[in-house]
């Protein structure tokens, strides 16, 4: 296994930048609210298949996550 990012060949500064962006996204209220709605949809539909989860993630979260990641770079 080794240190984080070593196997992928990610330079330390780039790794720090990506981790800071991920931390920012995870603490963003809009993203967290959308994630809560996603979990609510999964429970209501009672469908935990990979395809359904991927579709709902794309619908509810991807845009918000990408928008926040761009802000951090």
TAJO-V297205 format. One record per residue. N is the residue number from 0. SS is DSSP state (helix for helix, strand for strand, loop for the rest). OMEGA is omega in degrees with one decimal (999 if undefined). D_FIRST is the distance of its C-alpha to the first C-alpha in whole Angstrom. Layout:
{{N;SS;OMEGA;D_FIRST} {N;SS;OMEGA;D_FIRST}}
This chain:
{{0;loop;177.9;0} {1;loop;-179.2;4} {2;loop;-179.4;7} {3;loop;176.2;8} {4;loop;-176.8;10} {5;loop;-179.7;9} {6;loop;-179.1;7} {7;loop;-179.5;11} {8;loop;-179.4;13} {9;loop;177.6;14} {10;loop;-175.0;16} {11;helix;-178.8;16} {12;helix;178.1;20} {13;helix;178.3;19} {14;helix;178.0;16} {15;helix;179.4;18} {16;helix;179.7;21} {17;helix;178.6;19} {18;helix;177.4;18} {19;helix;178.3;22} {20;helix;178.9;23} {21;helix;178.0;21} {22;helix;178.6;23} {23;helix;179.5;26} {24;helix;-177.5;26} {25;helix;-179.3;25} {26;helix;-179.4;28} {27;loop;-176.2;30} {28;helix;-179.1;33} {29;helix;-179.9;34} {30;helix;179.9;30} {31;helix;177.8;30} {32;helix;178.3;34} {33;helix;177.8;33} {34;helix;177.5;30} {35;helix;177.7;32} {36;helix;177.4;35} {37;helix;-179.9;32} {38;helix;177.4;31} {39;helix;177.8;35} {40;helix;-179.9;36} {41;helix;178.9;33} {42;helix;-178.9;35} {43;helix;-179.0;38} {44;helix;-177.1;38} {45;loop;179.5;36} {46;loop;-177.3;34} {47;loop;178.3;30} {48;loop;-179.4;29} {49;helix;-178.2;27} {50;helix;-179.7;30} {51;helix;179.9;31} {52;helix;179.0;28} {53;helix;179.6;28} {54;helix;179.8;31} {55;helix;176.5;32} {56;helix;-179.7;29} {57;helix;-177.9;30} {58;helix;-169.4;34} {59;helix;-169.3;33} {60;helix;-170.2;30} {61;helix;-178.1;29} {62;helix;-179.1;31} {63;helix;179.2;31} {64;helix;179.9;27} {65;helix;179.4;28} {66;helix;179.3;31} {67;helix;178.6;29} {68;helix;179.9;26} {69;helix;178.7;29} {70;helix;-174.6;31} {71;helix;-175.6;28} {72;loop;999;27}}
